[in-house]
Amino acid sequence: MNATRERPEIRFLTSGDVTAHERAAAEHAVRTALMDAEGVTSVQVTLSVVADVSLPRPALAQAVVELDGRRVRAQAAAPRIDEAIDTLRERLAIRASSSQVS
């Protein structure tokens, strides 16, 4: 029951001022959200920060996951990228768990 599951590599697309630390935080958040998910075959994460002070939520975090042959997508926009990543984790966990209920 505790067999090690092979986890697919997370592919990243970034734009704007996204640090290595923020990218690592996003990887951890996505892996946490998918911890109980079975059948994950691919994961792509997009992190974007727009340098425009007039925007209320210039940071975007998005994940597209291939899960049991279906695409599960979650995204979040926020004033800061760390907030967007936290919200993405919550949304992805909900979508992943609800897509596996048959």
PAMIGU-455372 format. One line per field, with one value per atom (N, C-alpha, C, CB): residue number from 1; residue in three letters; atom name; y, x, z. Coordinates in Angstrom, 2 decimals, padded with zeros to 5 digits, m for minus. Last residue first. Glycine has a CB too. Example, Ala and Ser with C-alpha at 12.3 -4.5 7.8 and 13.67 -1.06 7.14 Angstrom:
num c(2|2|2|2|1|1|1|1)
residu c(ser|ser|ser|ser|ala|ala|ala|ala)
atome c(N|CA|C|CB|N|CA|C|CB)
c2 c(m002.25|m001.06|000.03|m000.60|m005.69|m004.50|m003.30|m004.47)
c1 c(012.85|013.67|012.90|014.08|013.19|012.30|013.20|011.31)
c3 c(007.08|007.14|007.87|005.72|007.80|007.80|007.80|009.05)
//
This chain:
num c(102|102|102|102|101|101|101|101|100|100|100|100|99|99|99|99|98|98|98|98|97|97|97|97|96|96|96|96|95|95|95|95|94|94|94|94|93|93|93|93|92|92|92|92|91|91|91|91|90|90|90|90|89|89|89|89|88|88|88|88|87|87|87|87|86|86|86|86|85|85|85|85|84|84|84|84|83|83|83|83|82|82|82|82|81|81|81|81|80|80|80|80|79|79|79|79|78|78|78|78|77|77|77|77|76|76|76|76|75|75|75|75|74|74|74|74|73|73|73|73|72|72|72|72|71|71|71|71|70|70|70|70|69|69|69|69|68|68|68|68|67|67|67|67|66|66|66|66|65|65|65|65|64|64|64|64|63|63|63|63|62|62|62|62|61|61|61|61|60|60|60|60|59|59|59|59|58|58|58|58|57|57|57|57|56|56|56|56|55|55|55|55|54|54|54|54|53|53|53|53|52|52|52|52|51|51|51|51|50|50|50|50|49|49|49|49|48|48|48|48|47|47|47|47|46|46|46|46|45|45|45|45|44|44|44|44|43|43|43|43|42|42|42|42|41|41|41|41|40|40|40|40|39|39|39|39|38|38|38|38|37|37|37|37|36|36|36|36|35|35|35|35|34|34|34|34|33|33|33|33|32|32|32|32|31|31|31|31|30|30|30|30|29|29|29|29|28|28|28|28|27|27|27|27|26|26|26|26|25|25|25|25|24|24|24|24|23|23|23|23|22|22|22|22|21|21|21|21|20|20|20|20|19|19|19|19|18|18|18|18|17|17|17|17|16|16|16|16|15|15|15|15|14|14|14|14|13|13|13|13|12|12|12|12|11|11|11|11|10|10|10|10|9|9|9|9|8|8|8|8|7|7|7|7|6|6|6|6|5|5|5|5|4|4|4|4|3|3|3|3|2|2|2|2|1|1|1|1)
residu c(ser|ser|ser|ser|val|val|val|val|gln|gln|gln|gln|ser|ser|ser|ser|ser|ser|ser|ser|ser|ser|ser|ser|ala|ala|ala|ala|arg|arg|arg|arg|ile|ile|ile|ile|ala|ala|ala|ala|leu|leu|leu|leu|arg|arg|arg|arg|glu|glu|glu|glu|arg|arg|arg|arg|leu|leu|leu|leu|thr|thr|thr|thr|asp|asp|asp|asp|ile|ile|ile|ile|ala|ala|ala|ala|glu|glu|glu|glu|asp|asp|asp|asp|ile|ile|ile|ile|arg|arg|arg|arg|pro|pro|pro|pro|ala|ala|ala|ala|ala|ala|ala|ala|ala|ala|ala|ala|gln|gln|gln|gln|ala|ala|ala|ala|arg|arg|arg|arg|val|val|val|val|arg|arg|arg|arg|arg|arg|arg|arg|gly|gly|gly|gly|asp|asp|asp|asp|leu|leu|leu|leu|glu|glu|glu|glu|val|val|val|val|val|val|val|val|ala|ala|ala|ala|gln|gln|gln|gln|ala|ala|ala|ala|leu|leu|leu|leu|ala|ala|ala|ala|pro|pro|pro|pro|arg|arg|arg|arg|pro|pro|pro|pro|leu|leu|leu|leu|ser|ser|ser|ser|val|val|val|val|asp|asp|asp|asp|ala|ala|ala|ala|val|val|val|val|val|val|val|val|ser|ser|ser|ser|leu|leu|leu|leu|thr|thr|thr|thr|val|val|val|val|gln|gln|gln|gln|val|val|val|val|ser|ser|ser|ser|thr|thr|thr|thr|val|val|val|val|gly|gly|gly|gly|glu|glu|glu|glu|ala|ala|ala|ala|asp|asp|asp|asp|met|met|met|met|leu|leu|leu|leu|ala|ala|ala|ala|thr|thr|thr|thr|arg|arg|arg|arg|val|val|val|val|ala|ala|ala|ala|his|his|his|his|glu|glu|glu|glu|ala|ala|ala|ala|ala|ala|ala|ala|ala|ala|ala|ala|arg|arg|arg|arg|glu|glu|glu|glu|his|his|his|his|ala|ala|ala|ala|thr|thr|thr|thr|val|val|val|val|asp|asp|asp|asp|gly|gly|gly|gly|ser|ser|ser|ser|thr|thr|thr|thr|leu|leu|leu|leu|phe|phe|phe|phe|arg|arg|arg|arg|ile|ile|ile|ile|glu|glu|glu|glu|pro|pro|pro|pro|arg|arg|arg|arg|glu|glu|glu|glu|arg|arg|arg|arg|thr|thr|thr|thr|ala|ala|ala|ala|asn|asn|asn|asn|met|met|met|met)
atome c(N|CA|C|CB|N|CA|C|CB|N|CA|C|CB|N|CA|C|CB|N|CA|C|CB|N|CA|C|CB|N|CA|C|CB|N|CA|C|CB|N|CA|C|CB|N|CA|C|CB|N|CA|C|CB|N|CA|C|CB|N|CA|C|CB|N|CA|C|CB|N|CA|C|CB|N|CA|C|CB|N|CA|C|CB|N|CA|C|CB|N|CA|C|CB|N|CA|C|CB|N|CA|C|CB|N|CA|C|CB|N|CA|C|CB|N|CA|C|CB|N|CA|C|CB|N|CA|C|CB|N|CA|C|CB|N|CA|C|CB|N|CA|C|CB|N|CA|C|CB|N|CA|C|CB|N|CA|C|CB|N|CA|C|CB|N|CA|C|CB|N|CA|C|CB|N|CA|C|CB|N|CA|C|CB|N|CA|C|CB|N|CA|C|CB|N|CA|C|CB|N|CA|C|CB|N|CA|C|CB|N|CA|C|CB|N|CA|C|CB|N|CA|C|CB|N|CA|C|CB|N|CA|C|CB|N|CA|C|CB|N|CA|C|CB|N|CA|C|CB|N|CA|C|CB|N|CA|C|CB|N|CA|C|CB|N|CA|C|CB|N|CA|C|CB|N|CA|C|CB|N|CA|C|CB|N|CA|C|CB|N|CA|C|CB|N|CA|C|CB|N|CA|C|CB|N|CA|C|CB|N|CA|C|CB|N|CA|C|CB|N|CA|C|CB|N|CA|C|CB|N|CA|C|CB|N|CA|C|CB|N|CA|C|CB|N|CA|C|CB|N|CA|C|CB|N|CA|C|CB|N|CA|C|CB|N|CA|C|CB|N|CA|C|CB|N|CA|C|CB|N|CA|C|CB|N|CA|C|CB|N|CA|C|CB|N|CA|C|CB|N|CA|C|CB|N|CA|C|CB|N|CA|C|CB|N|CA|C|CB|N|CA|C|CB|N|CA|C|CB|N|CA|C|CB|N|CA|C|CB|N|CA|C|CB|N|CA|C|CB|N|CA|C|CB|N|CA|C|CB|N|CA|C|CB|N|CA|C|CB|N|CA|C|CB|N|CA|C|CB|N|CA|C|CB|N|CA|C|CB|N|CA|C|CB|N|CA|C|CB|N|CA|C|CB|N|CA|C|CB)
c2 c(008.78|008.19|007.80|006.97|011.16|010.57|010.05|011.60|012.54|011.11|010.42|010.91|015.16|014.49|012.99|015.07|015.91|015.76|015.08|017.12|016.00|015.02|014.85|015.46|018.06|016.72|015.69|016.69|020.25|019.75|018.33|020.67|020.51|020.30|019.70|021.63|020.97|019.83|019.50|020.13|023.36|022.14|020.90|022.19|025.16|024.89|023.60|026.04|025.12|024.80|024.40|026.00|025.93|024.65|024.21|024.76|028.51|027.45|026.08|027.64|029.83|029.64|028.55|030.95|029.78|029.18|028.89|030.12|031.22|029.82|029.12|029.74|033.75|033.03|031.54|033.61|034.41|034.28|033.49|035.67|034.57|033.57|033.35|034.00|036.73|035.37|034.31|035.20|039.12|038.61|037.15|038.74|039.60|040.73|040.28|041.60|036.92|037.57|038.77|036.57|034.19|035.48|036.17|036.35|030.77|031.80|033.05|031.30|027.66|028.87|029.84|029.53|024.39|025.30|026.52|024.63|021.55|022.86|023.68|023.60|018.38|019.13|020.43|018.30|016.20|017.40|018.10|018.35|012.63|013.88|015.05|013.83|010.35|010.63|011.90|009.50|010.59|009.51|009.80|009.28|013.74|012.89|011.85|013.74|016.19|015.06|014.01|014.49|019.52|018.18|017.16|017.93|022.72|021.82|020.43|022.24|025.60|024.22|023.49|023.49|028.92|028.02|026.63|028.56|032.09|030.72|029.80|030.33|035.48|034.37|033.06|034.55|038.83|037.53|036.42|037.31|041.21|040.99|039.64|042.06|042.40|041.04|040.68|040.01|045.09|044.67|043.28|044.69|047.10|045.87|045.44|044.74|049.20|049.53|048.28|050.30|048.27|048.60|048.95|049.76|045.76|046.88|047.18|046.54|043.35|044.54|045.76|044.78|040.27|041.41|042.64|041.64|037.06|038.31|039.45|038.43|033.66|034.91|036.10|034.97|030.27|031.35|032.63|031.07|027.22|028.53|029.54|028.96|023.80|024.95|026.21|024.80|020.63|021.86|023.01|022.11|017.19|018.41|019.57|018.28|013.86|015.06|016.25|015.34|011.77|011.45|012.66|010.82|010.44|011.69|011.34|012.60|008.31|008.42|009.74|008.24|009.70|008.57|008.79|007.23|011.97|011.72|010.53|012.97|012.77|011.60|011.22|011.85|015.01|013.94|012.66|014.43|017.29|016.03|014.80|016.06|019.31|019.23|017.89|020.35|018.80|018.65|018.49|019.87|019.46|018.09|017.81|017.85|022.19|021.30|019.85|021.48|023.14|023.32|022.35|024.77|022.54|021.92|022.00|022.61|024.21|022.77|022.04|022.41|026.70|026.23|024.72|026.95|026.82|026.86|026.35|028.30|026.87|025.73|025.67|025.81|029.39|028.21|026.95|028.13|030.96|030.93|029.72|032.24|030.50|030.16|030.05|031.23|031.60|030.15|029.68|029.77|034.14|033.66|032.13|034.25|036.07|034.87|034.29|033.81|038.59|038.46|037.29|039.77|037.20|038.27|037.92|038.54|033.80|035.11|036.17|035.38|030.29|031.48|032.72|031.43|027.01|028.18|029.38|028.21|023.74|025.12|026.06|025.58|020.44|021.38|022.79|021.00|018.05|019.22|020.15|019.95|014.57|015.84|016.98|015.92|012.35|012.96|014.26|013.22|009.94|011.23|011.85|012.18|006.68|007.55|008.83|006.86|005.71|006.07|006.97|006.76|003.10|004.39|004.62|004.46|001.67|001.55|002.94|000.69|001.21|002.34|002.27|002.42|m001.20|000.00|001.25|000.00)
c1 c(m015.70|m016.47|m017.84|m015.76|m013.39|m014.59|m015.42|m015.40|m011.41|m011.19|m012.36|m009.96|m012.10|m012.06|m011.85|m010.96|m011.85|m013.20|m013.20|m013.86|m009.06|m009.83|m011.22|m009.92|m008.40|m007.83|m008.65|m006.36|m009.80|m010.12|m009.61|m009.53|m008.55|m010.00|m010.35|m010.76|m005.88|m006.22|m007.71|m005.83|m006.16|m005.74|m006.07|m004.25|m006.87|m007.79|m007.45|m007.78|m004.58|m005.91|m006.86|m006.48|m002.56|m002.47|m003.84|m001.50|m003.47|m003.39|m003.36|m002.15|m003.06|m004.42|m004.48|m004.99|m000.23|m001.02|m002.45|m001.02|000.35|000.78|m000.02|002.28|m000.64|m001.21|m000.87|m000.70|001.08|m000.36|m001.03|m001.01|003.48|003.35|001.88|004.13|003.03|003.13|003.00|004.45|000.51|001.89|001.91|002.48|m002.18|m001.24|000.22|m001.51|m003.24|m003.15|m002.20|m002.66|m004.93|m004.27|m004.31|m004.94|m004.81|m005.11|m004.31|m004.80|m006.08|m005.26|m005.71|m005.34|m006.15|m006.46|m005.57|m006.25|m007.32|m006.67|m007.11|m006.99|m006.88|m007.39|m006.61|m007.25|m007.67|m006.93|m007.65|m006.76|m007.54|m008.29|m007.39|m009.53|m006.08|m006.49|m007.30|m007.27|m005.52|m006.38|m006.93|m007.53|m004.56|m004.94|m005.94|m005.54|m002.43|m003.06|m003.29|m002.16|m002.81|m002.39|m003.16|m002.64|m001.72|m002.50|m001.95|m002.44|m001.79|m001.32|m002.29|m001.18|m000.66|m001.58|m000.96|m001.95|m000.58|m000.06|m001.11|000.28|000.20|m000.65|000.09|m001.10|000.07|000.74|m000.26|001.34|m001.36|m000.42|000.29|000.61|m004.06|m003.55|m002.58|m004.72|m004.48|m004.74|m004.17|m006.23|m002.25|m003.04|m003.26|m002.35|m000.52|m001.94|m002.83|m002.24|002.06|001.54|000.05|002.32|003.26|002.34|001.65|001.29|004.79|005.33|004.48|006.81|003.39|003.37|003.83|001.95|004.45|004.31|004.43|005.38|003.61|003.77|003.56|002.80|003.99|004.09|004.38|005.19|002.58|002.92|002.90|001.95|003.24|002.95|003.42|003.62|002.14|002.76|002.29|002.41|002.46|002.12|002.87|002.48|001.28|002.06|001.54|001.99|000.02|001.02|001.82|000.34|m001.47|m000.91|000.19|m000.36|m002.70|m002.84|m002.34|m004.26|m003.99|m003.43|m003.63|m004.08|m003.44|m003.96|m003.24|m003.80|m002.37|m003.25|m003.80|m004.38|m000.78|m000.24|m001.08|m000.14|m001.31|m001.51|m001.07|m000.77|m000.61|m002.00|m002.31|m002.28|002.14|001.28|m000.18|001.42|002.96|003.16|002.28|004.66|002.30|001.63|001.78|002.18|004.03|002.58|001.83|002.19|006.57|006.14|004.61|006.82|006.50|006.65|006.18|008.12|006.29|005.20|005.29|005.23|008.75|007.53|006.34|007.26|010.43|010.49|009.24|011.75|009.67|009.47|009.49|010.55|010.56|009.13|008.78|008.70|013.33|012.62|011.11|012.91|013.88|014.05|013.32|015.56|011.37|012.65|012.69|012.90|010.13|009.85|011.19|009.00|009.20|010.15|009.76|010.24|008.18|008.28|009.29|006.93|007.25|007.44|007.42|006.34|007.69|007.69|007.81|008.83|006.74|006.82|006.77|005.65|007.87|007.56|007.65|008.50|006.89|007.43|006.96|006.98|007.72|006.87|007.57|006.57|007.85|008.56|007.57|009.76|005.64|006.18|006.92|005.05|006.55|005.90|006.49|006.08|005.84|006.70|005.93|007.16|005.24|004.67|005.64|003.29|006.07|006.51|005.93|008.05|003.57|004.49|004.83|003.86|002.03|002.94|003.95|003.66|000.82|000.00|000.86|m000.93)
c3 c(m008.75|m009.88|m009.44|m010.45|m008.13|m007.57|m008.75|m006.69|m009.32|m009.12|m008.47|m008.30|m009.33|m010.63|m010.49|m011.49|m006.69|m007.23|m008.59|m007.34|m006.42|m005.64|m006.21|m004.17|m008.23|m008.40|m007.64|m007.92|m007.17|m008.51|m008.73|m009.57|m004.66|m004.76|m006.11|m004.55|m005.42|m004.55|m004.65|m003.09|m006.85|m007.54|m006.72|m007.85|m004.81|m005.92|m006.64|m006.90|m003.15|m002.62|m003.75|m001.85|m004.97|m004.25|m003.77|m003.07|m005.67|m006.67|m006.01|m007.57|m003.26|m003.74|m004.80|m004.30|m003.23|m002.13|m002.57|m000.91|m005.59|m005.45|m004.35|m005.14|m004.94|m006.07|m005.98|m007.40|m002.85|m002.59|m003.71|m002.44|m004.24|m003.17|m002.81|m001.93|m006.00|m006.53|m005.44|m007.25|m005.05|m004.99|m005.44|m003.54|m005.71|m005.70|m005.70|m004.50|m007.94|m006.63|m006.73|m005.54|m009.45|m009.60|m008.25|m010.72|m010.28|m009.29|m009.61|m007.84|m011.60|m011.65|m010.58|m013.03|m012.92|m011.82|m011.97|m010.42|m014.66|m014.70|m013.51|m016.02|m015.90|m014.75|m014.71|m013.38|m018.44|m018.06|m016.93|m019.27|m018.20|m018.28|m017.89|m017.37|m017.73|m019.10|m019.27|m019.62|m014.99|m015.47|m016.87|m014.50|m015.62|m014.49|m014.97|m013.33|m016.30|m016.98|m015.90|m018.16|m015.33|m014.94|m015.78|m013.42|m015.16|m016.01|m015.78|m017.55|m013.16|m013.33|m014.24|m011.97|m012.49|m013.17|m013.27|m014.58|m011.11|m011.00|m011.60|m009.50|m011.44|m011.87|m011.69|m013.33|m010.34|m010.26|m010.60|m008.84|m010.26|m011.36|m011.37|m011.32|m009.39|m009.19|m010.33|m009.11|m010.07|m008.70|m008.38|m008.44|m011.96|m011.89|m010.44|m012.67|m011.81|m011.86|m011.79|m013.13|m011.96|m010.63|m010.64|m010.04|m013.70|m013.93|m012.60|m015.06|m014.55|m013.87|m014.20|m014.30|m013.87|m014.78|m014.00|m015.40|m013.55|m012.81|m013.80|m011.65|m013.64|m014.37|m013.43|m015.56|m014.13|m013.15|m013.91|m012.06|m014.88|m015.42|m014.28|m016.56|m015.06|m014.20|m014.89|m012.80|m015.92|m016.41|m015.53|m017.92|m015.72|m014.98|m015.62|m013.45|m016.40|m016.74|m015.96|m018.25|m015.08|m016.10|m016.57|m017.29|m012.32|m012.84|m013.83|m011.67|m011.01|m012.45|m013.03|m012.82|m008.00|m008.72|m010.21|m008.26|m005.36|m006.71|m007.34|m007.61|m003.01|m002.98|m004.35|m002.03|m003.86|m003.00|m003.06|m001.56|m005.22|m005.93|m005.13|m007.25|m003.47|m003.94|m004.59|m004.94|m003.26|m002.09|m002.51|m001.15|m005.85|m005.37|m004.14|m005.03|m005.78|m006.72|m006.28|m008.15|m003.76|m003.64|m004.55|m003.98|m004.82|m003.57|m003.42|m002.37|m007.08|m007.24|m005.99|m007.54|m005.84|m006.70|m006.90|m008.05|m004.57|m003.76|m004.57|m003.26|m006.80|m005.89|m005.01|m005.01|m007.78|m008.61|m007.74|m009.72|m005.69|m006.00|m006.87|m006.71|m005.92|m004.68|m004.93|m003.60|m008.39|m008.22|m006.95|m008.14|m009.18|m008.64|m008.58|m007.24|m011.69|m010.92|m010.49|m011.75|m013.30|m012.20|m011.29|m011.40|m016.47|m015.49|m014.42|m014.85|m016.68|m017.32|m016.24|m018.40|m017.18|m016.32|m017.18|m015.27|m017.11|m017.97|m017.03|m019.05|m016.27|m015.89|m017.08|m014.78|m015.56|m016.54|m016.17|m018.00|m013.29|m013.48|m014.46|m012.12|m013.92|m013.80|m014.05|m014.82|m012.15|m013.37|m013.06|m014.37|m009.78|m010.02|m011.27|m008.80|m008.99|m009.78|m010.08|m011.10|m005.71|m007.00|m007.73|m006.84|m003.64|m004.16|m005.54|m004.21|m001.61|m002.75|m003.26|m003.88|000.60|000.61|m000.52|001.94|000.00|000.00|000.00|001.20)
//
